[in-house]
Amino acid sequence: MVRKYDTATYKKLLLHFMGESYPLYAMLQWLTQRMMEVESEMKVGAAKGKHSDEGTTHFSGTRVRRFDTRFGALYLLVPKLRQGGYVPFFVTEKKRSEQALI
């Protein structure tokens, strides 16, 4: 389930990031969390906290995973699924984020 943001929301987000001590790091943290959220919701077949007849599994909490980038280490809250497991598409073993995204 993809969320749509309007222009005012983007402006608020940008102002929020500009207030951070490391704006690009904060943006990357936000972006990775949103990508995992969208990807995991598509795999489950329903948004977190919602139920669907077409759903294939259910959310079962999160786990913390370290993700090394040039901006520093990000600590991601990766969603856990009851069946099938979930690994974000941009996470590969022993590679920096830029290499994984390419």
ABEGO torsion letter per residue (X at the ends): XBBBBBAAAAAAAAAAAAABABAAAAAAAAAAAAAAAAAAAAAAGBBBGBBBAABABBBBEBBBBBBBBAAEBBBBBBBBBABGEBBBAABBBGBBAAAAAX
